[in-house]
Amino acid sequence: MLRWMFQRLLRGQLGFSANGTAPALAGADVRHPAAGTGDCHVTWIGHSSFLIQVDGLNILTDPVWGDRASPVSWAGPRRLVPPGLSLDALPRIDLVLQSHDHYDHFCDATVRALAARHPNAHWLAPLGVAAQLRARGVTQVSEHDWHQSVTACGATATAVPAAHFSGRTMASRNQTLWCGWVLKTARHHIYFVGDTGHHPEFDSIGQQHGPFDVVLVPIGAYDPRWFMRPVHVDPEEAVQLFDTVAGRDNSVMIAMHWGTFVLTDEPVDEPPRRTRAAWDAKGRDPSYLWIMRPGETRTVQARA
């Protein structure tokens, strides 16, 4: 970290200012109270936050509505584009998938607001994170080790490995677990990858839990590679990851973890360009790569 900060200082990058163009807002098409059995509707809130409406359930991933990915309101990476959907516009929330406790994935004010507005929502978290959620008012929460499955709200969720780290202070570094989530409902298999570097467990995740209709894959926060490679895939690795786990030619890859907060050195609009180029280089159908705008809703058709 000190080496990276020193290099940024030499380049005149004292803060986390945007270099490039952030994505524009789109209009959400949200189902109230939920989408029925069949199609799967996905709305990008921003960064790794999605509203997934599938088989009668409303599901949030790593909900962050805060203005900064930071422990304080006056410093740290600031949101480049507003959340694609307001908290007031959310339907009833049934399930929340939490991947880890970093500030760009676990927002104190957001957790408190959701706990108050949706007290019956069931939160799923990796080991050690449940106590942090309960301290912020969440009443229904369970925590899980890698490869553990739980049935909640009629869906089955499995915590799967990721190559990352955790902690909200230097003293709490790696005191809690991090993970991705595989979600299986009556008609859909969805893989929310969470934050990760590339790792050998993707083969077994695809074999044990695939094929997937939808894979939500991080594509940003990867430079400099000497520092970020162990914990964040770059766009080329993201497409490789998808190829490893998807399990069918018509699986949809949804890009996440870009365009919302400036966390690393690459231009904010570089991740989607490189992701499209890597996708095209493999000869894949461009209609199955979704690089969405915050607030945009897209529909995954039900499989037979």
N, C-alpha and C positions, 0 to 999 in steps of 0.2 A: 504494500500500500504506500509506504513512504517513497519507494522508488518511482511509482506511478505518479504520485503527487509532485515529486521533484521534476519529472519530465514535463508534466503539464505546466508547472511554473516556468520552466525554461521556454516553453512555447507561448507563454502569455495567457494560458488558459487557467485563470484563477478560480473561476466558478464553473457551473454546469449550464452554460448558455447554449441555445439551439443553433446548430449549424446545418441549414437545410430547411425544408418546408414540412410542417406538421400536417397530418391528414385533416381534411375538412369534415365537419359534422354532417351526418345524414339524418334522415327522419326514420325513427323506429316504427316498427309494425308489430306491436306487442299484443298478445292474446290475453284477455281478461275473462275469467280468472286464470285459465290455463289452456294450452293447446290439447285437443283431444287425442285419442289413440291414433297413431299413423305417422303423420309428418313430424319432423323435428325442426323447430324454429330457433335460430341462434341470433342473438343481438349482442354486438360488441359494445361494451360500456367504455372500454379503454384499457390499455396495458394488458393484464391477464384477467381482467374482469369481464365475464360474459353472463348474460341471462340465457339459459337454455330451457326451452319449453318443449317437453317431450312426454308423450304418453300420459297426459294429465298432470304432469309435475312441472313446477317452476323451480329452477335450480340456478344458484349463483356460484361462480368460481372466483376465488381470491378477491372478494369485493373491496374496492378502494374508490371512494368518492372524494377523498381529501384533496386539498389543493397542493400539498407537498408530500413527497416520500421522505419523511424526516421526523425525528422526535420533537421538533419544535416548529412553530408556525411561521417563524421569521427567517429561516435559513434552510438550505437543502434543496434538492431538485424540485422545481416547481412544475406543475401541470401545464402542458403546452396547449391542450385543447380541453374544453369542459367535458364532464362525463356525458356519454351518448344518451343517457336516460337519467332523469332525476330520481331521487329516492322516492318522491311523492308519486311518480308515475309507475313504480313497480307494482306488479300484481302480487297476490299472496305468495310468499316464498315458503317452499316446502323443505328444501335441502340446500345446504351450503357446503361446498368442497374447499377446504383450506389446505394449501400445499406446504406452507412454512410460515415463519414469523417475521420475515424481513419487511421493512416499512413500505416498500412498493407493492406488497402483497397482503399485508396485515395492517390496517389503518384503525387506530384507536377510536376516532370519532365515528367512523363508518360502522365498526362492530357495535358500538353503543347504540347508534341510531337503529340499526337493523334489529338488535336485541329488543329494543323498545317497541318497534313497529311490527315485528314479526316474531312474537314470543314463542310460537309453536314450531318455528323452523328447526330442523335437526341439522346440527353442524357436525361435519366429519373432519378430523384433524389428525396429523401425525403425532407420534409420542411426545408428550411434554407440552403440547400447545393447548390442550383443553383447559388447563388452569388459567392461562392467560385469557381465554375466551370467557370463562366463568367470571373472572374478575371484572369483566366489562359488561356483565349482565346476561350473557347467554346461559340459558337454563338446560337446553337439550343439546348435549354434545358428547361425542365419544371419540376416543383417540386410538390409533391403530399403528402397529408395526408394519413394515414391508411384508407383502404377501398375505396380510390378513384381510378378510372380507367381512362385510356387514350388510345386513338387509335393513333398509330404512325407506319408509314411504313407498314400499312396494318395489323398490329398485335394489339392485345389488351393487355395492361399491367395493373396490379392492384397492388398497394402498400399494403402489408399485415403486420400485427403486428409482432414484434420481441421483445424479452426481452434482451435489451442490453443498451448501453449508447453511448455518442458521445463526440467529442471535440478534437481539435488539440493542445490546451494549457490548463493549469489549469483554466485560466480565461474564456475559451469558453466551459467548461464542460456542456453538455446537453443543449446547446443553439440551436442545430439543431436536427432533428429527425433521426431515423434509421428505417429500414424496411427490409422485404423480398419482392420478386417480383414474381407474378404469370403471366406467359406469355402464351397467347393463339394465335396460328396461325391457318391457314386453316386446318392443319392435326395433330397438336400436342398441348398438354398442358404440360407446363414446370413450375416447382416451384423452384426458386432460393431462398433458405431459408435465406441467409445472415448470419450475426453473431447473435447468440441467445442462451439464456438459455431456459430450458423447461418452457412452459407456457400453460394455459388452452385454448388459442385461436386456437391451432392447430386443435381441433375438428371442429370448425366452418370453418376454412380454407379448410379442406378436404371436408366438406359437401357442402360448397358454390362454391368451385372452382375446385374440383376434378371430376373424377379421373385424375391422372397425368400419362403421359408416362415416365417422367423423374423428379426426385427430387434430387437436388444438396444440400447435407447436410454436415454441418461442423462436423468434428470428432475430432479435436485437440484443444490444448490450454486450458486444463481443470484442471490441477493441480497447486496449492492445491485446493481441492474441497471447503473448507470453504471459500475461496476467489472467486473462479471462477464460482461456481455453478449458481449464478444468471444471468450470462452473457454468459456462454459457456456450451453447452451440452458436456457430455462425450460420449464415444462410445456406451455404453449401452443405454443412453438417445437418442442418434442419431438414433439408430435402432428403438426404441420405437416411436420417432417422425415420422419416415418414415411409420411405421405401421399405425399410426393414420391418416396420410394425404393421403397416396398413392391411396387407393380406388380400386385397382385391384391387383391380384396376380402377373401379369407379368409387373408391373411397375419396372423401373430401379432406384436404388439408386446409385448416384455418390458421392463418398467421396471427401471432400474438406477441406481447412483450416488445413492442416497438411504438414509436410515434407519440407517446404520452408523457414520459419523463426522460430527460437527458441524464443518463447514468454513466455513460462511457464515452469514448472518443470518436466513434464513427458519426458521420452526418446523420441527422434524424431521418432523412428520407432515403438513405442508402439501403437499409435492410430489405424493403420490398423490391427494389430494383435487382439486387443480387439474388433474391429468392426466385423471382420470375426467370432470371437468366439461368439459374441452376435447374429449375423445373423444365424450361424449354430445352436445355441441353440433353435432358434425358428422354426427350420426345414425348412427354406426357401431355395429355389433353388439358389445355389451359382452363377449361371450365371447372376442373376439379381442384384448382388452387384458388382459395378465397382470401384476398387481401382486402379487408373490409374497412369502411370508414366508421368512426365512433358513432353509434346510434343506428347503424345499418342493421337490418334484419334480413337473413337469408334462410331458405327452407331446404332441408334435406328430405327428399322423398322417402317414404317408407319402403323398406325392402320386403320382398316376399318371404 
